[in-house]
Amino acid sequence: MKNRIRKNLTNLAAALAAKTFSCLYDDTDISVSFFETREKTEAFLVNFIRRLADIVETEDISSLDRESKEFAFYCSNCAVRLSYVLKSIRTCRDIIVDEMNKDTSSLLYAEREQKEFLIAQLLIFKAADHMMALIEKVFHQTDQGQAVEDTLFIPSHAENIAEVAEQELVQLVLQSSDIAVLMINRDLTVIEANHALSLLVGAERNQVIGKNIDAAFRPHDSERFLQWVVEKGQSGHYVAEYNGKWTTVSTSPIYHKGELWGAIGVLRNITESKRYEEELSKREALAAVGQLAAGMAHEIRNPLTSIKGFIQLLREQGESSRNDSYFSVILTEIERIDGLLNDVLVLARYRDDNIVSERFLLLDELYGVFRLLEPEANRRGINLELQLAQGEWHVFGHRPRIKQAILNILKNSFEALLTKGNLVLVTVFASINEVVITVEDNGPGLSEVCKQNLFVPFYTTKQEGTGLGLSTTQRIIVDHGGEIYADNSPKLHGARFEIRLPLSRN
């Protein structure tokens, strides 16, 4: 995920720097003389954003030091006030974090990445604070360009510094949290609404702050939860629906010096929790079915082995070529049934004592899959591309099953291209603890119904499909401590599968 943030911020650096200047231009507190250094300042901000993007991955805040000092000397020599310089950095920092929050759908692929995402934002705040401290130090060491009023911008007393830090920390927590927060004062004026609330109710933060809550949100009379706290002293807990999302609402009064000052509401989207409960229920049912399937698979396999043996014996004793063709069909169908039983046993998490896990190079199995599929790709005019990052990645597990999982995903992409598209792109790279394989195509993509049922056993959109391929693949990946995700590709606009497997260090 850090790599995705780095790429995203690097690509947007010029646009975010320009947006920063646009915001500063509307600020009446900043003198026109500041914009005389626009070319140099904007170039610095572009580099600053790119450095922050790198810091998200490297966590090396000191990499900002040289550019920060050079820029501070430049601004000081050009008689640019310290307050303007610091404000430009703060504005740029806030725009970066705001942009990250807007792009969560493309930056976050899984709920477990939320903590890493917040840590990345905290790093950006720390890096910006580090840079501002360096710039302030340079200004105070330089005789030129430092006005007396600049000292008013930087708190001189420890308690003021602590107050500013506390306010920024509160804003960081509010704007980074996935819990929606709404605050009103005694006059029912909205005084705070964080980014999560904007996403939940579909209203921009700057469009509601400072407005009467009834005018800003136009709630139904039965849903004036926060207003009731001020008007009736009635706080409580409720469940409501906003834009198709089930939400819990908790309201409480805010007191200052013994008097009611306003009210706060905390809203949490529980739609995913409901889905999780449903998913848990499905898994429990599947676990019971899995135990039954494992027992049935063994019972079916025993007579199947006997039938196969006698068919082969009759084939060897028979003389008719016509009977030989019948025997071939029967043996082929027996092999098909045996293959289905293998898939059922994988889904049931059956442990075969003959299966040996080992440490192996993942690329060996990937290249093996490519060699198997290249003839079919050439025959059907499919362009099968492989993009690899530098490195050799070992994983621990069962080679044939990992190979089977990758093969299933690629064959699925090939089948998706029957009606549209001719490209399958496989990308492999590694993070600190995982190797990531993505398979994308430019086919018709996945419908919403398909995405919801993709890994459900026996669900299929193919006429001759069994519906076990992807559910078996998911079980293999999960049993190896990995994860698999499916969505539509923002790059190729077809389907996109992502497999994550833990790296084996020794």
N, C-alpha and C positions, 0 to 999 in steps of 0.2 A: 504494500500500500504506500509506503514512503516513496518508492520509485514513481508511483502514479502521481503523487502530489508534486514531486520534483519536476516531472515532465510537464504537468499542467501549469505550474507557476512559471516555469521557464518559457513556455510558449506564450503565456499571457503577459510577460514582463513589460513589454512596450505599451500594451493597452492599459495595464494597471497604472503605470507611471503617468500616462496621459490623463487617465481618470483622476489621479491624485491632483494634478495641476488644475484640472477643471474644477474640482472641489475647492481648492485653495483660491482660485480666481473669484469664486462667489463669496469668499470670506472677507467681510469689510474690515476686519482687524489687520489684514495684511496689506502692507504698502505696495503701491505699483512698482516701486524700485526693486522689489524682490523678484519680479518677473523679468527684469533685465538679465538675470543669470539663468533664465529658463533652460537654455540649451545644455549648459553644463550640469545644472541641477537635475534635469530630466534624464540625462545620460547616467548620472550617479544613481538615481532611483531605479533605473532599469537594471543596473549592475547590482544594486542593493537587493532587489527582488530575486535576481538569479542566485545571489549568494545565500539568501534565506532559503531558497529551494534546495540548494546543496546542503545547508545546515540541517534541514529536516532529515536527511539521510546520514550525514557524517556526525551531527551533533557537536561540531567544532565551531563554537561561537567566535573564537579568536581569529578566524579567517577573515573577519570583517575589519580588523584593526587598521591595516595599512590604508585601505580606501577611506575609512572614516576620518583618519587623521588628515589625509591629503585634502579631502573635501572640506573639513573644518578650517584648515589654513586658507583655502581658496575663498570660502565665504567670509572669513574674518578679514582677509586682505581686501575684499570687495565691499567692505562695510555693510554686509548683510547682518541683520540683527539675529542674535542667538535664538530668540523666541520664534522667529520665522522658520529657521532651520529645523528646530525641534518639532514644530507643528507639522512641517511637511513630512517628517518621518513618522510621527504619530498617525497622521492622516493616511499615509501609505500603508502602514501596518494594519489599520482598521479596515481598509479597503481589501487588503489581501485576505484577512480572516473572514470578512463578509463574503468574498468571492468563493472561498473554500466551503463555507456553509451552504452557499447556493448550489455548489457542484457536488454535494455529498452523494448523489445518485451515481455519478461517474467515478467518484474517488473511493467510495465504500462498497465493497462487494459482499460483505458479511457483517452481521451484528457484532461479531467478536472483534472487528477492527475498530469499533467506536473508541475504545480506550487509547489505541495507538494514534487515532486521528486527533483526539484531544491533547495528547502529549506533543504532537507535531505543532498544534496551535500554540501551546505553552512555550515551546522552543522559539517560535516566531516572536512572541512577546519578550522573552528573555533576551533574544538577540537584538531586538530593537532597543530595549532598555540599555544593554551593553554599549550599543553604538551611540546612543544619546549621552551616556555618561562620558565616553571618550571625547565626543564633540564639545561638550560643556567644559571639559578639562582643558582642551586646546584653546578654546575661546578665553578662558580665564588666564591662561599663560601668555596670551598674545595681547600686546598693548593696543593694536589697531582694531577698530570696528566694534568695540564692546561698549554699548550704551548702558547708562545707569539703570534704566528700566528693565534691562535684561535680567537683572538679579531678582526682579519682582516675579518673573515667570517661573524661576526655580525656587521652591520653598527653602528658606534659610534655616528653619528650625526643624528639629527632628520630628516633632509632632505633626508638622505640616507635611513633611515627606511621608510619614507613616499614613496620614490621612489620604494623600493622593494615591499611594500604593494600595491602600485598602479599597478605595473607590474603583481603581482599575482592576483589582482582583475580583471585586463583586461583579463588575461588568464582564470580565473574562468568564466567570462561572455562569452568569446568566445567559450570555450569548453562546456559550459552548455547550450548555446542557441540552439534552434531548427532551427535557421536561419543560412544558410551556408554562410561562409565568406572566401574570397580568396584575398590575397594581393600579389602584385608583385612589384619589384623595377624597376628602369629605364632600367635595362639590361634584363627585362622580366624574372627575376629569382623569383620563388615562395618563399616568406618569411614567409607566414602564411596561414594555411588552417585548419579550425577547424573540430571538430568531425562530425558536421552536414554535412559538405561538403564531408567528406569521405563516409558517408552513401549515400549521393545523387549520387555521381559519381562512387562509388565503388572502390575507391583507398585509401590505407592507408596513413595517414598523413605523416609518416616518409619516405614514398616512393616518395613524391612529393616536400617536402620542400628542397630548395637548388638547384632544377633542373629548367631548362628552361621550361616555361609554355607550349610551343608548344610540347616539347619532353615528358613532363609529361602527358599531356591530349590528344594530337594529335587531336585538334579540326578541324572541317571542316572550309574551308576558309570563309564561311558565318557566322561563329559563334566564331570569334576571338574578342569577345566583349571587354575583358579587355585589350588585346593587342592594340586595336584601340585607347584606351585612351592615351597610351604612344606614339604610332607611328603617330597618326593623330590628337591627342587632341580631340577625338570624344567620349564623354561620352553619356550615354542614358539609356533607359529602353527597355527591350526586353522580348519575351516569347520564350522559347526553351524547348526541350524534352530531358531528360537524363534518360536512363534506364527505359523508359516507364512512366516517371513521368513528368507531366507538371510543368514548373518552370518559375517564373519571375526572370529576371536578371537586376539589377541596378548597373551601373558602375560610378565611379567618380575618378578624379585625386587626388593625394596626393602631397601637396606642402610643402617644407621646406625651410625657409629663402628666399621665393620668387621664388624658382626654383622647377621644376617638379621633384619629388623624386620617384614617382611610381603611382600605381593605386590600387583601392579596388573595389571588386565586391561583392554584396550582393545577394544571391540566395534564393528564397523561394519556397518550394514545394506547389503548389496550387491544386494538384490533389484532396485532401480532400475537398478543398473549392468548387471545381466543383461538387463533390459528394454531398456536403451539399446543394448546389443550387438545384440539381436534387431532393434530399430528401425533400427539402422545397416545391418544386413544387408538388411532390407526396402528401405531407401532406395537401396542400391546396385543391388538388383534392379530397383527402379522406374526408376532412372536409365537402365539399359540398355533397359528396356521403353519408356521415354520417347523415347529416340533412335530406336528402331524405329518407334514410333507416329508420330513426326513425319514420317519418310520415307513411311510407309504413307498418312498423311493427305494428303500432297501428291499421291501417286500416285492415290489414290481421287478426289481433288477434280478432277483434270484431266478424266477421262471424265465425271464427274458434271456438270461445267459444260457439256460438249457435249450430254449427254442433256437437261439443262434447257433449253438453247437450242432444240433440235429439237422438244421437247414444246410449247414456247411458239409455235414456227412452225406446227406442225400444228394447234394450237388456233385460231390466227388464220385458217388456211385452211379449217378444218372448218366444217360447217353444223349438225350434229346436236347438240341440247341434251344428249342422253344422253352423247355423246362428251365434251362440255364438262365434265360432272360427273366423268368419268373423269380428264380432264386435271387438274382441280382437286385430286383425291385424289393423283395422281402428283406434282404440284408441291409439295403440302403435305408429302409424305413426303420429297421431295428436300430441302426446307428443313429438315426434322427431321434428316436425315443430315448436312447442312451444319452445323447447330448442334452436333451431337455431335462433329464434326471440330474445331470451334472449341474445345470443351472439352478434347479430346485434345491439341490444340496448346498450350493453356494449361498443362496438366499436364506436357507435354514441355518447357516453358519456351522455346517457340518465340518468337523475337523478330521481330516484323513491322516492317519499316522504315517502314511507313505510320503506325505508332502513335507519337503525340507525347505526351511527358510534359510536365506543366505544374504550376504552383502554383495551387491553387484552394481555395475555401471548401468544407469538407466538408459543412456543413449544406445547401448548395445541392443536392447529390446526395441527401442524406437526405430533404429535403422532396420531391424529385422521385420518390423511391421511395414515399413516403407517398401522394402524389397518384395514383400508379399503383394502389396496393393498397386505397385507401379504398373504391372501389365494391364490390370483392369482400368487404371486411370488413363493410360495411353489409348486403350481401346475405346473408351467412352469420351475422349477429348477433355478430360479433367486435368487442370493444372494443379499438381500437388506440390506445394512449396514448403520449405523448412527454413526457419530463421532461428539461429542459435546464438545465445550469449556466450561469452568466453567462460570456460570452466569444464570440469569433469565432476559429475554428480553421482554419488553412490546412494542407494537406498537399501533398506533391509526388508526382505520379504521373499515371496515365492515368485520366481521369474515368470513362469508360464501364465500365472493369473494376472500379473501386472501387464504382461504382453496382451493378454486377452482383453483387459479393460481398455487399453489404448486402441486395439483393433476394433472393438465394438463401437467406440466413439467415431473413429474414422469411417467405418463402414456405414454408420448412421448418417454422416455428412455426405457420403457418396450417394446414398439413397435419396437424400433431400434434394440433390441436384438433378433428379430425373425430370422434373418439370421446369426448373429454372436454375441458371447459374452454371459456372464451369471452373470455380476456384475453391480449393481447400488450403488454408494457410495454417501451419502448425508452428507455434512459437514456444521456445523453451528458455527459461532464465531462472535464476535462483535468488532468493532473499537470504537473510542470515540463517534461518533454520529450515527453509522449505525449498523444494524445486517445484516450479510452476510450469505446467504444460497447458497451452490454450489451443483449441482447435476451432477455427472460424471458417465459415463458408459464405458465399454470396447467393445462396439459395433463397427460398421464400420466407425463411425465418420461422419463429415459434409463435403460435397464437397464445392468447392468455389461458385458454382452457388446456392447451398442450403443456404450457409451463407449469400449471398447477398439478398435472397428473403424470408428468414426464417419468418420474422414478417409481410410479405405482406399479407393482407386479401385474402383468397381463393386460396393461393398458397399451394399446397400439393404434396407430393411424394407418397401418399397412394392411392390405387384404390378406397377405399370407404371413404376417408377423405373429410371433408368440407373445410379445409384450414382456419378455424376460431379459432382453439384451441390456437395457439401461439400468434396470433394477439390479441385475447381476453385477454390472459395472460399479454401481454405487456401493454395493455390499463389499466388493473386492477392495475398493479404495478406502472405505471406512475401516475394514478389518486391518488395513496396513497403516492405520493412524492418520489417514489423509482426509481430504474433503473434495467434493465435486460440486460445481455450480453450473447452471445453465441459464442463458438469457439470449437476447438478440444482440448481434454485434454492432456497435456504433460505427465501426470502420467499414465492414463489408455488407452490413444490413441484412445478413442472413442469421443463422444460428451461431451461438458462441458457447463452447463448453470449456470450463477451466478445471483442471485437476491439480491439486496441491498434495504433495507427498513429503513427509519429514526426511531431511537429509540424514544419512548415517555417517558419523564422523570417524569411526574406527571399526 
